[in-house]
Amino acid sequence: MNVLSLFDGISAGRIALERADVNVDNFYSSEIDEHAIKVTQRNHPSTIQLGDATKWQDWDIDFSSIDLIMAGFPCQAWSIAGAQGGVEDERGQLLHTMMDIFHHIQEKNPNLKFLFENVKMKKVFQEYVNRVIGVEPIIINSRLVSAQNRPRQYWTNIEGVEQPDDKGILLKDVILTSFDEKTGEEMKKMILSDKANDYMGRLRNGKPRWEYHKNPLDGKAACLTANMYKGVPYGVVKELGRRLHPIECERLQTFPDGYTEGISMTQRFKAIGNSWTVDVIAHIFKGLK
């Protein structure tokens, strides 16, 4: 199978195909973030990097050979928590770039399979995106296959996609309990300072900030975000008194431990938060067989 992954990030879809036992002949990645590309090439050196999706007409690629196209198109223009500019936002226009590439390939290969992903959005945006893509999405929450609460929408023509079985994974199942010298040193950076602890203890609407960001170990972690490295609340676990380590975040997204090593801590958090929950995608890709 030849695969084209737009806005590929750190190639979660590539791992998902492997877990779904789908053979990949050529994997084409369109990505512009140098840190994400570094992670992909370290883990999957055979990946063919194409660059900017908006320059797709210049790509040296046989579009007729593509069997599967996938994309988590940028969410900032559509997300309830984002700018909500829709197609008026430059990032929102990438939806149409994605569909231009899709239709170009589909004309050459009517059997083309697709998988597109994004977050929850307000009704007017939802109806618009559904109309542009041409199918209704299925909503799958990553909490069924991981320790993270992460509902996402998936538009696809892969047949037989249903809800995955609940694996019952909790936050306590992904927390690091042993450390080598390197990880031990990194963990010190995760511990909250006195200033941060004071901030978390301050009242907001009559409650300490901890109450708005607590992640009980016997429950699910809050949804990882691309900017979780900014500010104290993101990725904090009250019971541990610290932030989550990148390996713990990788586990929440069901990546292999250490998958994002080789880039800075900040960029690891960003790349993981921007990515897909691998096992959700693997569940969908089982329909390709």
ZADO-1210 file (C-alpha; in nm, 4 decimals, padded with zeros to 6 digits):
<atoms>
<atom x="00.0000" y="00.0000" z="00.0000" code="MET" pos="1"/>
<atom x="00.1194" y="00.3514" z="-00.0857" code="ASN" pos="2"/>
<atom x="00.0215" y="00.6120" z="00.1721" code="VAL" pos="3"/>
<atom x="00.0092" y="00.9916" z="00.1695" code="LEU" pos="4"/>
<atom x="-00.0099" y="01.1601" z="00.5094" code="SER" pos="5"/>
<atom x="-00.0848" y="01.5337" z="00.5084" code="LEU" pos="6"/>
<atom x="00.0083" y="01.7515" z="00.8079" code="PHE" pos="7"/>
<atom x="00.1817" y="01.4326" z="00.9166" code="ASP" pos="8"/>
<atom x="00.3355" y="01.5499" z="01.2431" code="GLY" pos="9"/>
<atom x="00.5336" y="01.2641" z="01.3971" code="ILE" pos="10"/>
<atom x="00.3747" y="00.9919" z="01.1814" code="SER" pos="11"/>
<atom x="00.1308" y="00.8389" z="01.4283" code="ALA" pos="12"/>
<atom x="-00.0533" y="00.6994" z="01.1253" code="GLY" pos="13"/>
<atom x="00.2560" y="00.5029" z="01.0208" code="ARG" pos="14"/>
<atom x="00.2709" y="00.3243" z="01.3571" code="ILE" pos="15"/>
<atom x="-00.1049" y="00.2647" z="01.3418" code="ALA" pos="16"/>
<atom x="-00.0724" y="00.0913" z="01.0036" code="LEU" pos="17"/>
<atom x="00.1954" y="-00.1343" z="01.1461" code="GLU" pos="18"/>
<atom x="-00.0221" y="-00.2220" z="01.4465" code="ARG" pos="19"/>
<atom x="-00.3128" y="-00.2956" z="01.2145" code="ALA" pos="20"/>
<atom x="-00.0853" y="-00.5305" z="01.0127" code="ASP" pos="21"/>
<atom x="-00.1242" y="-00.3219" z="00.6969" code="VAL" pos="22"/>
<atom x="00.1804" y="-00.3481" z="00.4718" code="ASN" pos="23"/>
<atom x="00.3234" y="-00.0124" z="00.3614" code="VAL" pos="24"/>
<atom x="00.5303" y="00.0065" z="00.0433" code="ASP" pos="25"/>
<atom x="00.5834" y="00.3820" z="00.0325" code="ASN" pos="26"/>
<atom x="00.4931" y="00.6360" z="00.2972" code="PHE" pos="27"/>
<atom x="00.4797" y="00.9978" z="00.1805" code="TYR" pos="28"/>
<atom x="00.4727" y="01.2669" z="00.4486" code="SER" pos="29"/>
<atom x="00.3756" y="01.6312" z="00.4078" code="SER" pos="30"/>
<atom x="00.5055" y="01.8224" z="00.7090" code="GLU" pos="31"/>
<atom x="00.6851" y="02.1546" z="00.7645" code="ILE" pos="32"/>
<atom x="00.7779" y="02.1395" z="01.1348" code="ASP" pos="33"/>
<atom x="01.1485" y="02.0540" z="01.1535" code="GLU" pos="34"/>
<atom x="01.1182" y="01.8952" z="01.4977" code="HIS" pos="35"/>
<atom x="00.8319" y="01.6681" z="01.3945" code="ALA" pos="36"/>
<atom x="01.0217" y="01.5690" z="01.0804" code="ILE" pos="37"/>
<atom x="01.3264" y="01.4825" z="01.2915" code="LYS" pos="38"/>
<atom x="01.1176" y="01.2474" z="01.5070" code="VAL" pos="39"/>
<atom x="00.9646" y="01.0803" z="01.2016" code="THR" pos="40"/>
<atom x="01.2941" y="01.0267" z="01.0242" code="GLN" pos="41"/>
<atom x="01.4601" y="00.8885" z="01.3362" code="ARG" pos="42"/>
<atom x="01.1850" y="00.6301" z="01.3773" code="ASN" pos="43"/>
<atom x="01.0953" y="00.5752" z="01.0105" code="HIS" pos="44"/>
<atom x="01.3982" y="00.6646" z="00.7963" code="PRO" pos="45"/>
<atom x="01.2335" y="00.5359" z="00.4779" code="SER" pos="46"/>
<atom x="00.9660" y="00.8086" z="00.4977" code="THR" pos="47"/>
<atom x="00.9547" y="01.0267" z="00.1867" code="ILE" pos="48"/>
<atom x="00.9228" y="01.3896" z="00.2957" code="GLN" pos="49"/>
<atom x="00.7313" y="01.6134" z="00.0529" code="LEU" pos="50"/>
<atom x="00.7194" y="01.9417" z="00.2430" code="GLY" pos="51"/>
<atom x="00.4484" y="02.2075" z="00.2369" code="ASP" pos="52"/>
<atom x="00.1003" y="02.0767" z="00.1453" code="ALA" pos="53"/>
<atom x="00.0122" y="02.4049" z="-00.0247" code="THR" pos="54"/>
<atom x="00.2832" y="02.3301" z="-00.2834" code="LYS" pos="55"/>
<atom x="00.1431" y="01.9855" z="-00.3652" code="TRP" pos="56"/>
<atom x="00.1235" y="02.0560" z="-00.7384" code="GLN" pos="57"/>
<atom x="00.5042" y="02.0694" z="-00.7447" code="ASP" pos="58"/>
<atom x="00.5522" y="01.7331" z="-00.5739" code="TRP" pos="59"/>
<atom x="00.7417" y="01.4663" z="-00.7638" code="ASP" pos="60"/>
<atom x="00.4979" y="01.1852" z="-00.6894" code="ILE" pos="61"/>
<atom x="00.2797" y="00.9433" z="-00.8867" code="ASP" pos="62"/>
<atom x="-00.0585" y="01.0403" z="-00.7429" code="PHE" pos="63"/>
<atom x="-00.2295" y="00.7497" z="-00.9193" code="SER" pos="64"/>
<atom x="-00.0292" y="00.5077" z="-00.7025" code="SER" pos="65"/>
<atom x="-00.1695" y="00.6388" z="-00.3715" code="ILE" pos="66"/>
<atom x="-00.4029" y="00.3908" z="-00.1998" code="ASP" pos="67"/>
<atom x="-00.4662" y="00.5787" z="00.1257" code="LEU" pos="68"/>
<atom x="-00.4657" y="00.9468" z="00.2167" code="ILE" pos="69"/>
<atom x="-00.4844" y="01.0606" z="00.5791" code="MET" pos="70"/>
<atom x="-00.4750" y="01.3956" z="00.7523" code="ALA" pos="71"/>
<atom x="-00.5399" y="01.5604" z="01.0842" code="GLY" pos="72"/>
<atom x="-00.6098" y="01.8974" z="00.9279" code="PHE" pos="73"/>
<atom x="-00.5125" y="02.1939" z="01.1500" code="PRO" pos="74"/>
<atom x="-00.7748" y="02.2497" z="01.4184" code="CYS" pos="75"/>
<atom x="-00.7046" y="02.6052" z="01.5363" code="GLN" pos="76"/>
<atom x="-00.9558" y="02.7593" z="01.2947" code="ALA" pos="77"/>
<atom x="-01.2314" y="02.5105" z="01.3855" code="TRP" pos="78"/>
<atom x="-01.1884" y="02.4185" z="01.7517" code="SER" pos="79"/>
<atom x="-01.4293" y="02.5454" z="02.0147" code="ILE" pos="80"/>
<atom x="-01.1181" y="02.6278" z="02.2166" code="ALA" pos="81"/>
<atom x="-00.9430" y="02.7944" z="01.9222" code="GLY" pos="82"/>
<atom x="-00.9740" y="03.1130" z="01.7207" code="ALA" pos="83"/>
<atom x="-01.2907" y="02.9879" z="01.5429" code="GLN" pos="84"/>
<atom x="-01.2135" y="03.1725" z="01.2248" code="GLY" pos="85"/>
<atom x="-01.3185" y="02.8861" z="00.9992" code="GLY" pos="86"/>
<atom x="-01.2219" y="02.9375" z="00.6364" code="VAL" pos="87"/>
<atom x="-01.1641" y="03.3058" z="00.7107" code="GLU" pos="88"/>
<atom x="-00.8567" y="03.1878" z="00.9007" code="ASP" pos="89"/>
<atom x="-00.5564" y="03.1052" z="00.6810" code="GLU" pos="90"/>
<atom x="-00.5223" y="02.7744" z="00.8660" code="ARG" pos="91"/>
<atom x="-00.8864" y="02.6983" z="00.7917" code="GLY" pos="92"/>
<atom x="-00.8080" y="02.7171" z="00.4210" code="GLN" pos="93"/>
<atom x="-00.5930" y="02.4067" z="00.4617" code="LEU" pos="94"/>
<atom x="-00.9164" y="02.2060" z="00.4715" code="LEU" pos="95"/>
<atom x="-00.9639" y="02.2966" z="00.1068" code="HIS" pos="96"/>
<atom x="-00.5992" y="02.2265" z="00.0272" code="THR" pos="97"/>
<atom x="-00.6497" y="01.8797" z="00.1738" code="MET" pos="98"/>
<atom x="-00.9635" y="01.8239" z="-00.0321" code="MET" pos="99"/>
<atom x="-00.7979" y="01.9516" z="-00.3524" code="ASP" pos="100"/>
<atom x="-00.5263" y="01.6892" z="-00.3083" code="ILE" pos="101"/>
<atom x="-00.7842" y="01.4239" z="-00.2209" code="PHE" pos="102"/>
<atom x="-00.9992" y="01.4912" z="-00.5282" code="HIS" pos="103"/>
<atom x="-00.6930" y="01.5021" z="-00.7533" code="HIS" pos="104"/>
<atom x="-00.5894" y="01.1551" z="-00.6369" code="ILE" pos="105"/>
<atom x="-00.9448" y="01.0200" z="-00.6375" code="GLN" pos="106"/>
<atom x="-00.9815" y="01.1105" z="-01.0041" code="GLU" pos="107"/>
<atom x="-00.6822" y="00.8893" z="-01.0759" code="LYS" pos="108"/>
<atom x="-00.7753" y="00.6182" z="-00.8256" code="ASN" pos="109"/>
<atom x="-01.1500" y="00.5859" z="-00.7532" code="PRO" pos="110"/>
<atom x="-01.0724" y="00.3196" z="-00.4897" code="ASN" pos="111"/>
<atom x="-00.8757" y="00.5662" z="-00.2775" code="LEU" pos="112"/>
<atom x="-00.9312" y="00.5256" z="00.0970" code="LYS" pos="113"/>
<atom x="-00.9233" y="00.8272" z="00.3279" code="PHE" pos="114"/>
<atom x="-00.9146" y="00.9162" z="00.6947" code="LEU" pos="115"/>
<atom x="-00.9454" y="01.2762" z="00.8136" code="PHE" pos="116"/>
<atom x="-00.9489" y="01.3889" z="01.1783" code="GLU" pos="117"/>
<atom x="-01.0331" y="01.6970" z="01.3809" code="ASN" pos="118"/>
<atom x="-01.1744" y="01.8185" z="01.7115" code="VAL" pos="119"/>
<atom x="-01.5259" y="01.9067" z="01.8199" code="LYS" pos="120"/>
<atom x="-01.6513" y="02.2295" z="01.6651" code="MET" pos="121"/>
<atom x="-01.9594" y="02.4493" z="01.6736" code="LYS" pos="122"/>
<atom x="-02.2591" y="02.3454" z="01.4640" code="LYS" pos="123"/>
<atom x="-02.2097" y="02.5859" z="01.1746" code="VAL" pos="124"/>
<atom x="-01.8486" y="02.4709" z="01.1304" code="PHE" pos="125"/>
<atom x="-01.9481" y="02.1076" z="01.1715" code="GLN" pos="126"/>
<atom x="-02.2057" y="02.1285" z="00.8946" code="GLU" pos="127"/>
<atom x="-01.9611" y="02.3102" z="00.6684" code="TYR" pos="128"/>
<atom x="-01.6790" y="02.0579" z="00.7167" code="VAL" pos="129"/>
<atom x="-01.9146" y="01.7620" z="00.6733" code="ASN" pos="130"/>
<atom x="-02.0408" y="01.9127" z="00.3489" code="ARG" pos="131"/>
<atom x="-01.6900" y="01.9749" z="00.2158" code="VAL" pos="132"/>
<atom x="-01.5655" y="01.6248" z="00.2992" code="ILE" pos="133"/>
<atom x="-01.8907" y="01.4604" z="00.1938" code="GLY" pos="134"/>
<atom x="-01.9444" y="01.2178" z="00.4823" code="VAL" pos="135"/>
<atom x="-02.0537" y="01.2302" z="00.8451" code="GLU" pos="136"/>
<atom x="-01.7787" y="01.1666" z="01.1031" code="PRO" pos="137"/>
<atom x="-01.7645" y="00.9012" z="01.3711" code="ILE" pos="138"/>
<atom x="-01.6673" y="01.0316" z="01.7157" code="ILE" pos="139"/>
<atom x="-01.4259" y="00.8118" z="01.9102" code="ILE" pos="140"/>
<atom x="-01.2903" y="00.9038" z="02.2518" code="ASN" pos="141"/>
<atom x="-00.9321" y="00.7944" z="02.3127" code="SER" pos="142"/>
<atom x="-01.0320" y="00.7048" z="02.6691" code="ARG" pos="143"/>
<atom x="-01.1494" y="00.3678" z="02.5338" code="LEU" pos="144"/>
<atom x="-00.7972" y="00.2615" z="02.4343" code="VAL" pos="145"/>
<atom x="-00.5804" y="00.4825" z="02.6566" code="SER" pos="146"/>
<atom x="-00.5688" y="00.6703" z="02.9864" code="ALA" pos="147"/>
<atom x="-00.6539" y="01.0019" z="02.8189" code="GLN" pos="148"/>
<atom x="-00.9902" y="01.1697" z="02.7714" code="ASN" pos="149"/>
<atom x="-00.9692" y="01.2826" z="02.4073" code="ARG" pos="150"/>
<atom x="-01.2860" y="01.2848" z="02.1927" code="PRO" pos="151"/>
<atom x="-01.2098" y="01.3318" z="01.8245" code="ARG" pos="152"/>
<atom x="-01.4013" y="01.3214" z="01.4964" code="GLN" pos="153"/>
<atom x="-01.2965" y="01.0867" z="01.2152" code="TYR" pos="154"/>
<atom x="-01.4232" y="01.1159" z="00.8587" code="TRP" pos="155"/>
<atom x="-01.3506" y="00.8036" z="00.6543" code="THR" pos="156"/>
<atom x="-01.4691" y="00.5695" z="00.3799" code="ASN" pos="157"/>
<atom x="-01.3058" y="00.2702" z="00.5478" code="ILE" pos="158"/>
<atom x="-01.5886" y="00.0265" z="00.6061" code="GLU" pos="159"/>
<atom x="-01.7029" y="-00.1276" z="00.9325" code="GLY" pos="160"/>
<atom x="-01.5617" y="00.1302" z="01.1743" code="VAL" pos="161"/>
<atom x="-01.7278" y="00.0939" z="01.5137" code="GLU" pos="162"/>
<atom x="-01.6403" y="00.1958" z="01.8679" code="GLN" pos="163"/>
<atom x="-01.3335" y="00.0133" z="02.0036" code="PRO" pos="164"/>
<atom x="-01.3605" y="-00.2008" z="02.3144" code="ASP" pos="165"/>
<atom x="-01.2807" y="-00.0252" z="02.6412" code="ASP" pos="166"/>
<atom x="-00.9374" y="-00.1424" z="02.7591" code="LYS" pos="167"/>
<atom x="-00.9905" y="00.0102" z="03.1036" code="GLY" pos="168"/>
<atom x="-00.6521" y="00.1873" z="03.1115" code="ILE" pos="169"/>
<atom x="-00.6137" y="00.4470" z="03.3880" code="LEU" pos="170"/>
<atom x="-00.3656" y="00.7256" z="03.4484" code="LEU" pos="171"/>
<atom x="-00.1952" y="00.5216" z="03.7209" code="LYS" pos="172"/>
<atom x="-00.1148" y="00.2591" z="03.4572" code="ASP" pos="173"/>
<atom x="00.1071" y="00.4987" z="03.2584" code="VAL" pos="174"/>
<atom x="00.2877" y="00.6819" z="03.5399" code="ILE" pos="175"/>
<atom x="00.6632" y="00.6227" z="03.5531" code="LEU" pos="176"/>
<atom x="00.7628" y="00.4266" z="03.8614" code="THR" pos="177"/>
<atom x="01.1317" y="00.3622" z="03.7876" code="SER" pos="178"/>
<atom x="01.3943" y="00.5890" z="03.6366" code="PHE" pos="179"/>
<atom x="01.7353" y="00.5590" z="03.4788" code="ASP" pos="180"/>
<atom x="01.9902" y="00.8342" z="03.5397" code="GLU" pos="181"/>
<atom x="01.8695" y="01.0439" z="03.2452" code="LYS" pos="182"/>
<atom x="01.4991" y="01.0089" z="03.3191" code="THR" pos="183"/>
<atom x="01.5604" y="01.0718" z="03.6870" code="GLY" pos="184"/>
<atom x="01.7275" y="01.4031" z="03.6081" code="GLU" pos="185"/>
<atom x="01.4442" y="01.4956" z="03.3714" code="GLU" pos="186"/>
<atom x="01.1859" y="01.4170" z="03.6386" code="MET" pos="187"/>
<atom x="01.3338" y="01.6899" z="03.8567" code="LYS" pos="188"/>
<atom x="01.2237" y="01.9387" z="03.5910" code="LYS" pos="189"/>
<atom x="00.8677" y="01.8092" z="03.6187" code="MET" pos="190"/>
<atom x="00.8338" y="01.8894" z="03.9909" code="ILE" pos="191"/>
<atom x="00.6439" y="02.2109" z="04.0549" code="LEU" pos="192"/>
<atom x="00.8303" y="02.4992" z="04.2113" code="SER" pos="193"/>
<atom x="00.7065" y="02.6720" z="04.5247" code="ASP" pos="194"/>
<atom x="00.5842" y="02.9532" z="04.3016" code="LYS" pos="195"/>
<atom x="00.3916" y="02.7096" z="04.0829" code="ALA" pos="196"/>
<atom x="00.2414" y="02.5329" z="04.3828" code="ASN" pos="197"/>
<atom x="00.1324" y="02.8693" z="04.5200" code="ASP" pos="198"/>
<atom x="-00.0275" y="02.9525" z="04.1862" code="TYR" pos="199"/>
<atom x="-00.2142" y="02.6204" z="04.1808" code="MET" pos="200"/>
<atom x="-00.3403" y="02.6841" z="04.5333" code="GLY" pos="201"/>
<atom x="-00.4871" y="03.0252" z="04.4582" code="ARG" pos="202"/>
<atom x="-00.8611" y="03.0503" z="04.4388" code="LEU" pos="203"/>
<atom x="-01.0513" y="03.0777" z="04.1133" code="ARG" pos="204"/>
<atom x="-01.4272" y="03.1086" z="04.1436" code="ASN" pos="205"/>
<atom x="-01.3930" y="03.0065" z="04.5066" code="GLY" pos="206"/>
<atom x="-01.1889" y="02.6922" z="04.4348" code="LYS" pos="207"/>
<atom x="-00.8128" y="02.6327" z="04.4176" code="PRO" pos="208"/>
<atom x="-00.6791" y="02.5935" z="04.0654" code="ARG" pos="209"/>
<atom x="-00.5919" y="02.2351" z="04.1521" code="TRP" pos="210"/>
<atom x="-00.9636" y="02.1585" z="04.1418" code="GLU" pos="211"/>
<atom x="-00.9797" y="02.2686" z="03.7782" code="TYR" pos="212"/>
<atom x="-00.6734" y="02.0728" z="03.6672" code="HIS" pos="213"/>
<atom x="-00.6697" y="01.7654" z="03.8890" code="LYS" pos="214"/>
<atom x="-00.6066" y="01.4289" z="03.7267" code="ASN" pos="215"/>
<atom x="-00.6852" y="01.1525" z="03.9795" code="PRO" pos="216"/>
<atom x="-00.4554" y="00.8561" z="03.9274" code="LEU" pos="217"/>
<atom x="-00.7494" y="00.6166" z="03.9315" code="ASP" pos="218"/>
<atom x="-00.9177" y="00.8077" z="03.6492" code="GLY" pos="219"/>
<atom x="-00.8323" y="00.9450" z="03.3066" code="LYS" pos="220"/>
<atom x="-00.5876" y="01.2207" z="03.2217" code="ALA" pos="221"/>
<atom x="-00.7174" y="01.5395" z="03.0687" code="ALA" pos="222"/>
<atom x="-00.6690" y="01.5849" z="02.6957" code="CYS" pos="223"/>
<atom x="-00.3090" y="01.6605" z="02.6038" code="LEU" pos="224"/>
<atom x="-00.2649" y="01.9853" z="02.4133" code="THR" pos="225"/>
<atom x="00.0083" y="02.1178" z="02.1877" code="ALA" pos="226"/>
<atom x="00.0713" y="02.4068" z="02.4272" code="ASN" pos="227"/>
<atom x="00.0725" y="02.2030" z="02.7481" code="MET" pos="228"/>
<atom x="00.4309" y="02.3126" z="02.8128" code="TYR" pos="229"/>
<atom x="00.3160" y="02.6741" z="02.8532" code="LYS" pos="230"/>
<atom x="00.1954" y="02.7772" z="03.1960" code="GLY" pos="231"/>
<atom x="00.1555" y="02.5717" z="03.5096" code="VAL" pos="232"/>
<atom x="-00.1821" y="02.3968" z="03.4685" code="PRO" pos="233"/>
<atom x="-00.1067" y="02.1923" z="03.1581" code="TYR" pos="234"/>
<atom x="-00.0087" y="01.8324" z="03.2196" code="GLY" pos="235"/>
<atom x="-00.0126" y="01.8666" z="03.5985" code="VAL" pos="236"/>
<atom x="-00.1160" y="01.5728" z="03.8188" code="VAL" pos="237"/>
<atom x="-00.2286" y="01.6914" z="04.1616" code="LYS" pos="238"/>
<atom x="-00.1583" y="01.3607" z="04.3348" code="GLU" pos="239"/>
<atom x="00.2016" y="01.3674" z="04.2122" code="LEU" pos="240"/>
<atom x="00.2605" y="01.7390" z="04.2595" code="GLY" pos="241"/>
<atom x="00.4288" y="01.7588" z="03.9215" code="ARG" pos="242"/>
<atom x="00.3832" y="01.7784" z="03.5481" code="ARG" pos="243"/>
<atom x="00.3695" y="01.4716" z="03.3305" code="LEU" pos="244"/>
<atom x="00.6948" y="01.3475" z="03.1785" code="HIS" pos="245"/>
<atom x="00.7154" y="01.3174" z="02.7963" code="PRO" pos="246"/>
<atom x="00.7246" y="00.9373" z="02.8252" code="ILE" pos="247"/>
<atom x="00.4001" y="00.9466" z="03.0227" code="GLU" pos="248"/>
<atom x="00.2510" y="01.1700" z="02.7533" code="CYS" pos="249"/>
<atom x="00.3692" y="00.9246" z="02.4867" code="GLU" pos="250"/>
<atom x="00.1887" y="00.6492" z="02.6749" code="ARG" pos="251"/>
<atom x="-00.1278" y="00.8597" z="02.6928" code="LEU" pos="252"/>
<atom x="-00.1147" y="00.8819" z="02.3117" code="GLN" pos="253"/>
<atom x="-00.0168" y="00.5098" z="02.2954" code="THR" pos="254"/>
<atom x="00.3211" y="00.5777" z="02.1340" code="PHE" pos="255"/>
<atom x="00.6205" y="00.3588" z="02.2187" code="PRO" pos="256"/>
<atom x="00.8258" y="00.4863" z="02.5127" code="ASP" pos="257"/>
<atom x="01.0916" y="00.7291" z="02.3952" code="GLY" pos="258"/>
<atom x="00.9416" y="00.7721" z="02.0485" code="TYR" pos="259"/>
<atom x="00.9929" y="01.1508" z="02.0565" code="THR" pos="260"/>
<atom x="01.3461" y="01.1489" z="02.1964" code="GLU" pos="261"/>
<atom x="01.6028" y="01.3530" z="02.0075" code="GLY" pos="262"/>
<atom x="01.4281" y="01.6900" z="02.0322" code="ILE" pos="263"/>
<atom x="01.3888" y="01.9296" z="02.3249" code="SER" pos="264"/>
<atom x="01.1467" y="01.8669" z="02.6094" code="MET" pos="265"/>
<atom x="00.9331" y="02.1587" z="02.4932" code="THR" pos="266"/>
<atom x="00.9126" y="02.0263" z="02.1391" code="GLN" pos="267"/>
<atom x="00.8347" y="01.6736" z="02.2635" code="ARG" pos="268"/>
<atom x="00.5308" y="01.8022" z="02.4526" code="PHE" pos="269"/>
<atom x="00.4197" y="02.0026" z="02.1486" code="LYS" pos="270"/>
<atom x="00.4613" y="01.7138" z="01.9053" code="ALA" pos="271"/>
<atom x="00.2787" y="01.4650" z="02.1258" code="ILE" pos="272"/>
<atom x="-00.0092" y="01.7027" z="02.1978" code="GLY" pos="273"/>
<atom x="-00.0465" y="01.7755" z="01.8265" code="ASN" pos="274"/>
<atom x="-00.0591" y="01.4106" z="01.7313" code="SER" pos="275"/>
<atom x="-00.3120" y="01.1268" z="01.7173" code="TRP" pos="276"/>
<atom x="-00.3822" y="00.8521" z="01.9677" code="THR" pos="277"/>
<atom x="-00.2131" y="00.5697" z="01.7770" code="VAL" pos="278"/>
<atom x="-00.4376" y="00.2866" z="01.8931" code="ASP" pos="279"/>
<atom x="-00.7554" y="00.4692" z="01.7846" code="VAL" pos="280"/>
<atom x="-00.6119" y="00.5024" z="01.4343" code="ILE" pos="281"/>
<atom x="-00.4952" y="00.1399" z="01.4372" code="ALA" pos="282"/>
<atom x="-00.8491" y="00.0363" z="01.5288" code="HIS" pos="283"/>
<atom x="-00.9872" y="00.2247" z="01.2278" code="ILE" pos="284"/>
<atom x="-00.7176" y="00.0884" z="00.9951" code="PHE" pos="285"/>
<atom x="-00.8112" y="-00.2699" z="01.0750" code="LYS" pos="286"/>
<atom x="-01.0937" y="-00.2130" z="00.8272" code="GLY" pos="287"/>
<atom x="-00.8378" y="-00.1797" z="00.5489" code="LEU" pos="288"/>
<atom x="-00.7766" y="-00.5549" z="00.5617" code="LYS" pos="289"/>
</atoms>
